[in-house]
Amino acid sequence: MSRPRLLTTAAVLVAASLALAGCASGSTGAPDDASATTASDQGTWPRTITHEKGSTEITAKPENIVSTSITLTGSLLAIDAPVTATATTTPSDITDDDGYFSQWASVAKERDVAELYPNLEFDEEAVLAAAPDLIVVSASGADSTVDEYDALSKIAPTIVLDYGDESWQDLATALGTATGHESDAKQVIADFDEHVADVAKEITVPDGDANAIVWNGTENTTAFAKPGGPHAELLDALGFTVRGADDDLDTSEQSRNDFAFLSIEDVTTALTGSTVFVISGGDSTTEDLESTSVLRTAPALESGNIVALGPDSFRIDYYSAGEIVDIVEKAFA
């Protein structure tokens, strides 16, 4: 997507494939006005929501939402939707000790969001016990329970979103429509977009294009962010021009809109950006990239213009996008 698309609120329920995935005014906490729900949010109920698996009627404004997608939980929290339980993943360097994503774990704990089931291991009995009035499911990714859609739909109204190639703004808008938190979604998006625009005015963007990559060492494929994907659109909005890799270099078995995956032989020719952003990595990842001898002539490695976007930066949601903006601001102020 181009910069104008990032800075515009989506108007309809959309399908997306992430991100995982910013924050207003550079804060990674809850939105300042997240609890302000207006009468217009009540809308008309019941309402029918169109989604990846068809359409679902939601009879009343949800008060007890269960998320089987840890990726989508961040967007529910961002719009102050009443998510009461979420699937969690295996603890790692991108989670807290309980398997909640680090970027929003403290917000979830403050709001008493319970663990639905651990390690992304689907547990229908746990969903039943939670007695939800809305279930949110991802259509793709490791946290997808789309194969359980029929069973989940018998428990409560269930909607399925695909987060792979859409911005968190689109997902927030879709979830706002489904939960009756339209104004919360609009306000969070507007505040974030204003912050991004302010940062873009304050930083000095180096000449030349940029690459945004997930570096996994020479023995594994390297993921190059594609123009129009969530990472590229966020960096574009900050004033950078993200260059992807040629399609014929992509080793992916299935076409993706967010990343292309390259062998190390092809990385040597594709890593042409004067700036390289390292997604899902910190200082140690950057040091490993800089020490890779076959890439020593890459422009960004020669100049040392490499910026690590942090371990939470692969799957962009409201909270992790804010962390990325803060890192870019600090690096290029």
C-alpha positions as CSV (number, residue, x, y, z in Angstrom):
1,M,0.0,0.0,0.0
2,S,1.1,3.5,-0.6
3,R,1.5,6.1,2.1
4,P,-2.0,7.6,1.6
5,R,-3.5,4.2,2.3
6,L,-1.7,3.9,5.6
7,L,-3.0,7.3,6.7
8,T,-6.6,6.6,5.8
9,T,-9.1,4.7,7.9
10,A,-10.5,1.6,6.2
11,A,-14.3,1.7,6.0
12,V,-15.4,-1.9,5.7
13,L,-14.7,-5.3,7.2
14,V,-11.7,-6.7,5.4
15,A,-9.7,-9.8,5.0
16,A,-6.0,-9.7,5.8
17,S,-3.0,-12.3,6.4
18,L,0.8,-11.2,11.1
19,A,2.0,-9.1,12.9
20,L,1.6,-9.2,14.0
21,A,0.9,-6.2,15.2
22,G,1.7,1.0,16.9
23,C,0.7,3.3,19.4
24,A,-0.6,6.9,19.6
25,S,1.8,9.6,20.6
26,G,4.6,7.1,20.7
27,S,3.3,5.3,23.8
28,T,3.0,1.5,23.8
29,G,0.3,1.4,26.4
30,A,-3.4,1.6,26.0
31,P,-4.9,4.5,24.0
32,D,-5.7,7.5,26.2
33,D,-9.3,7.5,25.2
34,A,-9.8,3.8,24.8
35,S,-12.6,3.6,27.3
36,A,-14.7,6.4,25.6
37,T,-17.5,4.5,23.9
38,T,-20.1,6.8,22.3
39,A,-23.7,6.2,21.8
40,S,-23.1,5.8,18.1
41,D,-21.0,2.8,18.8
42,Q,-24.1,1.0,20.1
43,G,-25.3,1.0,16.4
44,T,-28.1,-1.3,15.4
45,W,-28.2,-4.8,16.7
46,P,-28.4,-7.5,15.6
47,R,-25.9,-6.8,12.8
48,T,-24.5,-9.2,10.2
49,I,-20.8,-9.3,9.7
50,T,-19.2,-10.5,6.5
51,H,-15.9,-12.3,6.9
52,E,-13.6,-15.0,5.5
53,K,-16.0,-17.8,6.2
54,G,-19.2,-16.1,5.0
55,S,-21.4,-14.0,7.3
56,T,-22.4,-14.1,10.9
57,E,-25.2,-12.5,12.8
58,I,-24.3,-10.9,16.1
59,T,-27.4,-10.4,18.1
60,A,-26.2,-7.8,20.6
61,K,-23.1,-5.8,21.4
62,P,-20.5,-8.3,22.6
63,E,-19.5,-8.2,26.3
64,N,-17.4,-11.3,26.5
65,I,-15.1,-11.8,23.5
66,V,-12.8,-14.8,23.1
67,S,-9.8,-14.7,20.7
68,T,-8.3,-17.9,19.4
69,S,-5.8,-15.7,17.5
70,I,-3.0,-14.2,19.7
71,T,-2.2,-11.9,16.7
72,L,-5.7,-10.4,16.5
73,T,-5.9,-10.0,20.3
74,G,-3.6,-6.9,20.0
75,S,-6.1,-5.2,17.8
76,L,-9.0,-6.0,20.1
77,L,-7.1,-4.5,23.0
78,A,-6.2,-1.4,21.0
79,I,-9.9,-0.6,20.4
80,D,-10.9,-1.4,24.0
81,A,-13.1,-4.3,22.9
82,P,-14.1,-6.5,25.9
83,V,-11.7,-9.4,25.1
84,T,-11.8,-11.6,28.2
85,A,-9.6,-14.6,27.1
86,T,-7.0,-15.2,24.4
87,A,-5.0,-18.1,23.2
88,T,-1.4,-17.8,24.2
89,T,1.8,-19.1,22.6
90,T,4.9,-20.8,23.8
91,P,7.0,-18.3,25.8
92,S,9.9,-16.9,23.8
93,D,11.9,-13.7,23.3
94,I,8.8,-12.1,21.8
95,T,6.4,-13.0,24.7
96,D,6.3,-12.6,28.4
97,D,6.6,-15.6,30.7
98,D,3.0,-16.6,30.2
99,G,3.0,-16.5,26.4
100,Y,1.3,-13.2,25.8
101,F,3.0,-11.0,23.2
102,S,5.4,-8.6,24.9
103,Q,4.1,-5.5,23.2
104,W,0.7,-5.7,24.8
105,A,1.1,-8.2,27.7
106,S,0.9,-5.5,30.4
107,V,-2.3,-4.1,28.9
108,A,-3.8,-7.6,28.8
109,K,-2.9,-8.2,32.4
110,E,-4.3,-4.9,33.5
111,R,-7.6,-5.8,31.9
112,D,-7.6,-9.3,33.4
113,V,-7.5,-11.0,30.0
114,A,-7.3,-14.7,30.9
115,E,-5.3,-17.4,29.1
116,L,-7.8,-19.4,26.9
117,Y,-5.3,-22.2,26.3
118,P,-1.5,-22.3,26.1
119,N,1.0,-23.0,23.3
120,L,-1.7,-22.3,20.6
121,E,-3.0,-25.8,21.2
122,F,-6.7,-25.6,20.4
123,D,-9.0,-26.6,23.3
124,E,-12.7,-26.6,22.5
125,E,-13.6,-27.3,26.1
126,A,-11.7,-24.2,27.2
127,V,-13.7,-22.1,24.7
128,L,-17.0,-23.6,26.0
129,A,-16.0,-22.8,29.6
130,A,-15.3,-19.2,28.7
131,A,-19.0,-18.8,27.6
132,P,-18.2,-16.1,25.0
133,D,-20.7,-14.1,23.1
134,L,-18.3,-13.5,20.2
135,I,-15.3,-15.6,19.0
136,V,-12.5,-14.1,16.9
137,V,-10.5,-16.4,14.7
138,S,-7.6,-16.0,12.3
139,A,-7.9,-17.5,8.8
140,S,-4.1,-18.1,8.5
141,G,-0.9,-18.4,10.5
142,A,0.2,-20.6,13.4
143,D,-2.6,-19.2,15.5
144,S,-5.4,-20.1,13.1
145,T,-8.3,-22.2,14.2
146,V,-10.3,-21.8,11.0
147,D,-10.6,-25.6,10.7
148,E,-12.6,-25.5,13.9
149,Y,-15.0,-22.8,12.6
150,D,-18.1,-25.0,12.5
151,A,-17.5,-26.2,16.0
152,L,-16.8,-22.7,17.3
153,S,-19.9,-21.3,15.5
154,K,-22.0,-23.7,17.6
155,I,-20.7,-22.2,20.8
156,A,-21.1,-18.5,19.9
157,P,-21.1,-16.1,16.9
158,T,-17.7,-16.5,15.2
159,I,-15.9,-14.3,12.7
160,V,-12.8,-15.1,10.8
161,L,-10.2,-12.5,9.7
162,D,-7.1,-13.1,7.6
163,Y,-4.3,-10.8,8.9
164,G,-1.6,-11.6,6.4
165,D,-1.4,-8.6,4.1
166,E,-3.6,-5.9,5.7
167,S,-2.6,-3.1,8.1
168,W,-3.5,-3.2,11.7
169,Q,-5.7,-0.2,10.9
170,D,-7.9,-2.3,8.6
171,L,-8.2,-5.0,11.2
172,A,-9.0,-2.5,13.9
173,T,-11.8,-1.1,11.7
174,A,-13.2,-4.5,11.0
175,L,-13.2,-5.5,14.6
176,G,-14.7,-2.1,15.6
177,T,-17.6,-2.9,13.3
178,A,-18.1,-6.4,14.7
179,T,-17.8,-5.3,18.4
180,G,-19.6,-1.9,18.4
181,H,-16.3,-0.1,19.0
182,E,-16.3,1.9,15.8
183,S,-15.4,5.2,17.4
184,D,-12.6,3.7,19.5
185,A,-11.1,2.2,16.3
186,K,-11.4,5.5,14.5
187,Q,-9.8,7.5,17.3
188,V,-6.9,5.1,17.8
189,I,-6.1,5.1,14.1
190,A,-6.4,8.9,13.8
191,D,-4.0,9.4,16.8
192,F,-1.5,6.9,15.5
193,D,-1.5,8.4,11.9
194,E,-1.0,11.9,13.3
195,H,1.9,10.6,15.3
196,V,3.5,8.9,12.3
197,A,3.1,12.1,10.3
198,D,4.7,14.2,13.0
199,V,7.7,11.8,13.2
200,A,8.1,11.9,9.4
201,K,8.5,15.6,9.6
202,E,11.1,15.4,12.4
203,I,13.5,12.7,11.1
204,T,16.1,12.9,8.3
205,V,15.7,10.1,5.9
206,P,18.9,9.0,4.1
207,D,19.1,9.2,0.4
208,G,18.3,6.0,-1.6
209,D,16.0,3.1,-1.1
210,A,15.7,0.9,1.9
211,N,15.4,-2.9,2.4
212,A,13.5,-4.4,5.3
213,I,14.5,-8.0,6.0
214,V,14.2,-10.8,8.5
215,W,17.7,-12.1,8.7
216,N,18.0,-15.8,9.6
217,G,21.7,-16.4,8.9
218,T,23.4,-17.7,5.7
219,E,21.9,-21.3,6.0
220,N,18.3,-20.1,6.0
221,T,16.2,-18.0,3.8
222,T,16.0,-14.3,4.3
223,A,12.6,-12.6,4.2
224,F,12.4,-9.3,2.2
225,A,9.4,-7.1,3.0
226,K,7.4,-6.4,-0.2
227,P,6.3,-2.9,-1.2
228,G,2.6,-2.7,-0.2
229,G,3.0,-5.0,2.8
230,P,2.5,-3.9,6.4
231,H,6.2,-3.2,7.1
232,A,6.8,-1.3,3.8
233,E,3.7,0.8,4.2
234,L,4.6,1.9,7.7
235,L,8.2,2.7,6.7
236,D,6.9,4.5,3.5
237,A,4.6,6.6,5.7
238,L,7.7,7.7,7.7
239,G,9.4,8.8,4.5
240,F,11.4,5.8,3.3
241,T,11.1,4.0,0.0
242,V,11.2,0.2,0.6
243,R,12.5,-1.9,-2.2
244,G,11.6,-5.6,-2.3
245,A,13.2,-8.5,-4.1
246,D,12.5,-9.6,-7.6
247,D,9.6,-12.0,-7.8
248,D,11.7,-14.6,-9.6
249,L,14.0,-14.8,-6.6
250,D,11.2,-15.8,-4.2
251,T,11.4,-19.4,-2.9
252,S,8.0,-19.3,-1.3
253,E,5.8,-22.3,-2.2
254,Q,2.7,-20.1,-1.9
255,S,2.5,-16.4,-3.0
256,R,2.5,-13.9,-0.1
257,N,1.8,-10.2,-0.2
258,D,4.0,-9.3,2.8
259,F,7.4,-11.1,2.3
260,A,9.5,-12.8,-0.3
261,F,12.0,-15.5,0.9
262,L,15.5,-15.6,-0.7
263,S,18.4,-17.9,-0.6
264,I,21.7,-16.4,0.6
265,E,23.0,-16.4,-3.0
266,D,20.1,-14.1,-4.1
267,V,20.4,-12.0,-0.9
268,T,23.8,-10.9,-2.2
269,T,22.2,-9.3,-5.2
270,A,18.9,-8.1,-3.7
271,L,20.3,-6.3,-0.6
272,T,20.8,-3.0,-2.5
273,G,19.2,-0.5,-0.1
274,S,21.3,2.3,1.4
275,T,19.4,1.6,4.6
276,V,18.5,-1.9,5.9
277,F,15.9,-2.4,8.6
278,V,16.2,-5.7,10.4
279,I,12.7,-7.0,11.3
280,S,12.3,-9.3,14.3
281,G,15.8,-8.7,15.5
282,G,18.0,-6.8,17.9
283,D,21.7,-6.0,18.3
284,S,22.9,-9.6,18.0
285,T,21.0,-10.1,14.8
286,T,22.4,-7.0,13.4
287,E,26.0,-8.0,14.4
288,D,25.5,-11.4,12.7
289,L,24.4,-9.7,9.5
290,E,27.3,-7.2,9.5
291,S,29.8,-10.1,10.0
292,T,28.5,-12.1,7.0
293,S,31.4,-11.9,4.6
294,V,29.4,-12.6,1.4
295,L,27.4,-9.4,2.1
296,R,30.3,-7.1,2.9
297,T,29.8,-5.0,-0.3
298,A,26.1,-4.4,0.3
299,P,25.7,-0.6,0.5
300,A,24.1,-0.5,4.0
301,L,26.7,-2.9,5.4
302,E,29.5,-0.7,4.0
303,S,28.0,2.4,5.5
304,G,26.8,0.8,8.7
305,N,23.3,2.1,8.1
306,I,21.5,-0.8,9.6
307,V,18.6,-0.4,12.1
308,A,17.2,-3.3,14.2
309,L,13.4,-2.9,14.6
310,G,13.2,-5.1,17.7
311,P,12.1,-8.7,18.4
312,D,8.4,-7.7,18.3
313,S,8.4,-6.2,14.9
314,F,7.5,-9.1,12.7
315,R,3.8,-9.2,13.3
316,I,2.5,-5.6,13.3
317,D,-0.3,-4.6,15.5
318,Y,-1.2,-1.2,17.2
319,Y,1.4,-1.7,19.9
320,S,4.3,-3.1,17.9
321,A,3.8,-0.5,15.2
322,G,4.3,2.2,17.8
323,E,7.5,0.5,18.9
324,I,8.8,0.6,15.3
325,V,8.0,4.3,15.0
326,D,9.8,5.1,18.2
327,I,12.9,3.1,17.1
328,V,13.0,4.9,13.7
329,E,12.5,8.3,15.3
330,K,15.4,7.7,17.6
331,A,17.7,6.4,14.8
332,F,17.0,9.2,12.4
333,A,16.2,12.2,14.6
